[in-house]
Amino acid sequence: MRWSIELGRIDIATEVSMLSTHLAMPREGHLQQAYHVFAYLKAKPKKTLAFDPQHPDIDEARFVKCDWHDFYRGAKEAIPGDAPKPRGNVVSTHCFVDADHAGNRITRRSQTGILIFINRAPIIWYSKRQNTVETSTFGSEFVAMRIAVELIEALRYKLRMFGIPLDGPTNVFCDNEAVTKNAINPESTLKKKHNSIAYHRTREAVAAGTIRVTKEDGTTNLADVLTKLLPQATKDFLCDRFMY
């Protein structure tokens, strides 16, 4: 099943991630759930990723421009000095991020889901249980945002080293309004020290021009596929936006 995900069956990533946490001590019920996953693959054997080279239509009015100079002075994206000269068509990068707060009923750890696109083509998909127990949705969403920032920075570095020109910062879509406002508002203050690392990591990436964050409706956040178990109709609706 892990190889199926690597080959493009993103639609089973959440289920396989949850099952993988029981590899050391599997039970009979876990085997039955694995059978259900294979039954789903058998029922939908030809579902594949859609690699669309066209740029998505982005409403620039959704993104807020702010002056971060007084808060993260000198923040700038790390550009590799030995990168080759950019050639070819310019590409844009986009990221959907979400977290299922306390989704694990035993440990109450949250599940992070991240889906990164180059133009309209899905390139990176990430579904994994968080390493810490977050007491609020705000905390779990900011942890997910920090992981997304690290994946985005690594991808942008690789693209530049390949000589691929980038079109501006990465557009990040998050369905949590509190996280979105704290990420894009320079004057916001953090009241929870526990979340300070993820909080400042995200905001500094915004100040450096690496990413820009906007609010995405929960019903259209594609990262939901990678964070929680969804009703079949909802899952099909989201998967059909990047899979055939």
CORDABEL-V865810 format. One record per residue. N is the residue number from 1. RES is the residue in one small letter. PHI is phi in degrees with one decimal (999 if undefined). PSI is psi in degrees with one decimal (NA if undefined). D_CENTER is the distance of its C-alpha to the mean C-alpha in whole Angstrom. Layout:
# CORDABEL-V865810
n=[N N]
res=[RES RES]
phi=[PHI PHI]
psi=[PSI PSI]
d_center=[D_CENTER D_CENTER]
This chain:
# CORDABEL-V865810
n=[1 2 3 4 5 6 7 8 9 10 11 12 13 14 15 16 17 18 19 20 21 22 23 24 25 26 27 28 29 30 31 32 33 34 35 36 37 38 39 40 41 42 43 44 45 46 47 48 49 50 51 52 53 54 55 56 57 58 59 60 61 62 63 64 65 66 67 68 69 70 71 72 73 74 75 76 77 78 79 80 81 82 83 84 85 86 87 88 89 90 91 92 93 94 95 96 97 98 99 100 101 102 103 104 105 106 107 108 109 110 111 112 113 114 115 116 117 118 119 120 121 122 123 124 125 126 127 128 129 130 131 132 133 134 135 136 137 138 139 140 141 142 143 144 145 146 147 148 149 150 151 152 153 154 155 156 157 158 159 160 161 162 163 164 165 166 167 168 169 170 171 172 173 174 175 176 177 178 179 180 181 182 183 184 185 186 187 188 189 190 191 192 193 194 195 196 197 198 199 200 201 202 203 204 205 206 207 208 209 210 211 212 213 214 215 216 217 218 219 220 221 222 223 224 225 226 227 228 229 230 231 232 233 234 235 236 237 238 239 240 241 242 243 244]
res=[m r w s i e l g r i d i a t e v s m l s t h l a m p r e g h l q q a y h v f a y l k a k p k k t l a f d p q h p d i d e a r f v k c d w h d f y r g a k e a i p g d a p k p r g n v v s t h c f v d a d h a g n r i t r r s q t g i l i f i n r a p i i w y s k r q n t v e t s t f g s e f v a m r i a v e l i e a l r y k l r m f g i p l d g p t n v f c d n e a v t k n a i n p e s t l k k k h n s i a y h r t r e a v a a g t i r v t k e d g t t n l a d v l t k l l p q a t k d f l c d r f m y]
phi=[999 -63.3 -66.1 -60.4 -66.2 -61.7 -85.4 124.0 -84.6 -63.8 -66.4 -112.6 -62.7 -64.6 -61.7 -69.5 -61.6 -67.3 -67.5 -65.6 -71.2 -111.5 -63.5 -71.4 -137.5 -71.7 -121.2 -60.6 -63.5 -67.1 -64.7 -63.5 -66.8 -63.4 -62.0 -63.1 -64.1 -65.5 -64.7 -64.4 -62.7 -69.0 -74.1 -127.9 -76.7 -111.2 -76.2 -132.0 -71.7 -104.3 -99.2 -99.2 -78.4 -75.8 -73.8 -72.1 -81.1 -111.5 -81.8 -63.3 -68.3 -74.2 -102.5 -99.3 -98.6 -133.3 -96.1 -100.0 -57.8 -76.2 -106.8 -132.6 -63.4 80.5 -68.3 -151.5 -70.6 -75.1 -101.9 -62.6 -72.7 -103.3 -71.8 -69.5 -65.6 -61.4 -137.9 84.1 -76.5 -73.9 -117.4 -115.6 -121.4 -142.4 -139.1 -108.7 -134.9 -157.9 -143.4 -95.0 -63.4 53.1 -67.3 -78.9 -74.4 -88.9 -100.3 60.0 -85.5 -91.6 -105.8 -94.9 -130.1 -136.8 -132.4 -113.1 -114.8 -108.0 56.5 -107.7 -97.9 -68.1 -115.8 -127.3 -129.6 -139.1 -139.9 -155.6 -72.2 -72.5 -81.4 -125.7 -93.5 -97.0 -82.8 -142.5 -61.6 -54.7 -66.4 -66.4 -69.0 -71.9 -62.2 -62.5 -64.7 -62.4 -62.3 -62.4 -60.3 -64.9 -66.8 -65.4 -62.8 -64.6 -65.7 -64.1 -62.8 -62.7 -62.3 -66.2 -70.6 -82.9 81.6 -97.7 -73.6 -106.6 -100.6 69.5 -72.5 -79.6 -82.5 -111.8 -112.4 -129.2 -93.3 -100.6 -66.0 -64.8 -64.5 -60.5 -65.7 -70.9 -80.1 -108.3 -102.6 -59.1 -82.3 -67.2 -120.5 -97.4 -100.0 -117.9 -63.3 -59.7 -97.4 -65.1 -65.5 -64.0 -60.4 -73.6 -61.3 -70.5 -65.0 -67.4 -66.0 -67.4 -63.9 -79.1 81.5 -75.1 -133.8 -139.7 -113.3 -142.8 -80.9 -118.5 -63.4 -61.1 -77.1 -119.3 -76.7 -65.4 -69.8 -58.3 -62.1 -103.4 -119.2 -146.0 -80.5 -109.7 -59.0 -57.5 -63.6 -66.1 -63.3 -64.1 -60.7 -74.2 -65.4 -66.5 -81.9 -141.4 -134.6 -113.1]
psi=[-35.2 -39.8 -35.6 -40.7 -43.9 -30.2 -1.5 -2.4 69.6 -24.0 -11.0 9.7 -43.3 -46.4 -43.0 -36.9 -42.0 -39.8 -32.7 -22.3 -10.1 18.6 -34.5 -35.8 70.4 152.5 172.0 -37.3 -33.0 -36.7 -39.2 -39.7 -35.3 -38.3 -37.9 -38.4 -44.5 -34.3 -37.9 -44.0 -36.1 -35.8 -28.5 69.1 -18.0 19.3 120.6 162.9 148.5 112.3 93.6 119.4 -5.9 149.0 137.9 156.4 113.4 127.5 105.9 -21.7 -15.7 -19.6 135.3 132.3 130.1 159.8 111.8 6.3 -42.0 -12.2 -40.2 69.7 130.5 6.7 127.2 153.2 140.0 111.6 122.5 128.4 -22.1 21.0 144.9 165.4 129.5 136.7 159.9 -165.7 145.1 139.0 154.4 152.1 143.9 146.1 133.2 131.8 143.4 164.0 138.0 99.3 124.3 38.1 -29.5 116.2 -16.8 -51.3 -13.8 29.6 152.0 158.5 126.8 136.2 127.7 133.6 117.5 133.8 146.5 116.4 -117.3 10.2 122.2 127.6 -41.8 130.1 137.2 124.0 112.3 147.6 139.6 154.8 -12.8 159.4 115.9 134.1 -8.1 158.2 -38.2 -46.6 -45.1 -36.8 -36.3 -34.1 -43.6 -38.9 -40.4 -43.3 -40.1 -41.1 -43.2 -40.4 -39.7 -45.1 -39.7 -41.5 -44.3 -36.8 -45.8 -43.1 -40.9 -38.0 -21.3 -7.0 24.7 122.6 140.2 143.3 89.7 -169.7 166.7 131.8 121.3 127.5 120.3 137.1 7.2 115.4 -38.1 -43.2 -43.0 -47.0 -39.9 -25.3 -29.1 -7.8 109.2 -31.8 -4.0 149.1 147.1 126.8 -7.4 107.3 -27.8 -30.5 10.5 -36.3 -50.8 -37.7 -53.8 -31.1 -42.0 -47.4 -36.4 -34.4 -35.4 -43.8 -33.7 -8.5 14.2 -41.1 165.2 138.2 142.1 161.8 132.9 137.9 141.3 -27.1 -16.1 9.5 109.8 -21.3 -12.9 -30.8 -26.5 7.4 -31.8 163.4 120.1 155.1 149.4 -40.6 -42.9 -41.8 -43.7 -39.4 -44.0 -43.4 -32.2 -12.2 -15.1 8.9 153.4 NA]
d_center=[21 19 20 20 16 16 18 16 16 13 15 16 13 13 17 17 15 17 20 20 20 24 25 27 29 29 31 32 30 27 29 29 25 25 28 26 23 25 27 24 24 27 27 25 25 25 21 20 17 18 18 19 20 20 19 17 19 18 20 20 22 19 18 20 22 23 26 24 27 29 26 24 27 27 23 22 19 21 22 24 28 28 26 28 29 26 27 27 24 22 18 16 12 9 6 5 3 6 9 12 15 18 17 19 23 24 22 20 17 14 11 8 5 2 4 6 10 13 15 15 14 11 11 8 7 7 9 11 13 13 16 18 19 18 21 19 16 16 15 13 10 11 11 7 7 10 8 5 9 10 8 9 12 13 12 15 17 18 18 21 22 23 24 22 22 19 19 18 15 12 11 8 8 9 11 13 16 17 14 14 18 18 15 17 21 23 25 23 24 23 25 23 24 21 18 20 18 14 16 18 15 13 16 18 15 16 19 19 18 15 12 13 12 13 14 12 15 14 16 14 10 9 6 10 11 9 10 13 16 17 21 21 22 18 17 19 18 14 15 18 16 14 17 21]
